[in-house]
Amino acid sequence: VEDPSVKLITCTSEPWEITANLLICVDEEEEYAKIMHTLTKEYYIIAKEALAYTFPAQTARIIKIFLGNQLLRKEYEPVFKFYESYRMKGAFQVVSNECLASKSPTKIALIAPCSNHEAYKTAFKHEVIAGAPPIPIDLFGNFIEPAEELKGLNIEDTDKIEKILIEKMAFLKKSFLYTSSPHCEQTGKPLLDLYCSSWVLNVQKIKENN
C-alpha cells in the first residue's frame, strides 16, 4: 500500500476476479496488523483476527495494530495491469465496505465490479465506473482482451491461474473453504455471476398502448 514493500492480504474463492479488480475494501472499524514474516522478511497487512489462520505459529511478527480507517484512500498496485486507465478515475485505492470485507477471512476484499452487485455499487459510488464495468471474460468464462496474459484460459483453469499468480509473487497460500454458490437446476453446473446490461420493460403500459 503506497510502500511497495508492504502487501495487502486478500482472499478470494474466484481467482479470475483478481483480473477484474479495481478497488480493495476493508472494514474501517476492524483491527488490522502490519506484520513481518520472520522467514521471508516480507511485510503484510491483514486483519488481526486472521493472523493465526493465515500464518503458522511464530512466523509473523506484529509491527503495529491499527483500525481499518487508517488504510482508506491508500493506493496500491494491482496484480494485473489490464485496467490502468481506470487509475485516473480513482481505481486501485482502499475504500470502506464492511459488508464485502466481512466475507473475506482476512477482512480485506477485492472489488471486481463485474462480478457481483455489491462490488458494482461500491465502484459506482466511488465514481470509478459510471456505467458498464470492465469485463475480462466472455459469457463462457474465457479470458478475452485486454487479459492477454491469460489468453486461451478459462476461469475454471484455476491451477494455471495459480501458477501465474505464483510467478508474480502474488500467491500466499491455498485453503479449502466450503461456500454455497448458485447452480443451474437443469445441468447442476455452477452459474457465472457476471454483469450484463439489460432492459426493464413495463409490460402493462405496452399492452395499454396497443
N, C-alpha and C positions, 0 to 999 in steps of 0.2 A: 504494500500500500504506500505509494509515493516513494518509500525507501525500497529499492529493488531487492534488498537482501531479506525482506520480510514477505512471507507468503500467507495469504488467507486460505484457510482450510474449509472447503465446501464439500458437500456430499450430494450425490445425485443417483437415482436409480435408472435414469435415462441418459447414458453418456452422450448421445447425439445432441442433447440440449446445450452442452458446452460450446458447440459450434455456433449456436444461435444466441449466445449470451451477450446482453447489452448492459446489464446492471448487476450488482450484488446487494443483497439486503441483509440487515441484522435487526435484532430486537434492541431498541435503544435503552431498554431498562434491564437487559440481561448483562451479567458479569462475563467479561471476556479476559483471556490471558494472553500475554505475549510471552512465548517460551523459546528456549533454545534447546534443540535436540542435542543431547550430550554426546552422541556418537558422530553425527554428521556436522555438528556445529551450525546448522541452519536455523533460521528464526521463523516462527509461525505465530499466527493469531487464530485462536479457537475459543469457543465458549468454555468457561472454567469447568462446568459440569461435564464436559465431553472429554476432558484430559485422560481420565482413566480408561475410557472406551477406545480412545484413539492411539495412545502411546503405551507401550509396555512399561512396567514399573521401573523407576529410576532413569528413564531415558528423556524426560522432559524437565528442564529446569525453568521455573517460573521467573520471568524478569519483572513483570508487573501485572497487576489486576486493574481493570477499568471497566466502566459502563460502555455499552454499545453506542451511546450518543457521541462518544469521542471519535468514532470511526466515520460518522456521517460526513458526506461530501469529499471524503478522501478518494483520490484517483488510484486506479490500478491498471495493470497491463493484462489484457485477456490472453487466454491460451492460444486462440486463433485470431488472426488479424483480418478476417474476411470483411468486417464492417467498420473499419477505421473511420470512414466518412461520417459515422454517427457520433464520433467523439465531439465534434463541434456543436452537437445538439445536446450534449450533456451525458453521453454514454460513458461507460466504464468508470463509474463512481459508486460509492457505497451510499445506499438510501435506507430508510426505515420501513419495515413491513413485518410486524410481529406475526401475522398470520402465516406468511411464507417461511420466515425464519424458524418458527416453532416446528415446522415439518422436517427440518434438517437436523440430524443428530448433532451436528457441530454448531447449530443455531446461526449458521451463515449459509445463505441460499443463493444459488444462481437464478437470475431472472432472464428467461428466454421468452420474449413477448409472444412468439408464435406458438408456444407450447400449452398455455392454459390461460383462462380468463383473468385470474388474479394477477398473473405476471403481465398480461397485456395492459390491464388497468393501471398497474404501477408504472410501467414505462410511459403510458399515455399521460398520467398525472404529472410526471416529471418532464413532460414535453420532449422526450427522447424520440417518440414516434407521434405522428399526427393522424395516421390512418392505418393502412396495411403494414404490418411489421415485416422485416426481412425474414425469409424462409429459406434455409439452405438445403431442403429436401423436397422431393415431389410427393404426390399423394400415395406413392407405393413405398415411401421410405428410402428412396435412392438419393444419394447426395448429388446436388446439381451446383451450377455456378452460383456464387463465386467460391464454393468449397472445393477448390482444385486439389488440395492435399488429400481429400478423401474420395476423389473421383473413382467411380467403379465400385464403391462400397455402399452397403445398405445399413440402416440403423441397427439391424439385427446382427451385424458383424462386430459384436462388442469386443471380441478378443483382438481384432485388428485395430479397432479404435483405441483399445487399451494400450497396445504396442506403440501407437503414435504418441499417446499421452506420456508414456514412459520415456520415449525419445526426447520429448520436450521438457522432461523433468517436471511434469505436472501431475504425476500419479504418486499417491502416498500409500494407499492400501486398498484392498478389496474386502468387503464384508457382505454377508448374506442377510438381508432383511426381508421379512415377509410382509408384503403390502398388497392391497386389493387394487385391481385396475379393471376398467370396463372390457368386456369380451363380446364378440359377435354371438348372438343367440343361435345362429344357423351353423357357423363353422367352428365356434369355440375358440377362435383365434383372438389375440388381444387387439383392441382397437387403437388407432393412432389419434391421439388428442392433438389436433393441429388447427391453426387459424384458417378460416376461409371466409371470403366475402359472401354475403347472402342478401336476399331481398325479403322484406317483411310486407306482406300484402293484406289489405283489409278486404277480404273476400265479400263481406256483406255489402260494402259500398259498391264494389264492382257489379254485384248482382243487381243492386238497386238502379245503377246507371244503365243497365242493359234491359 
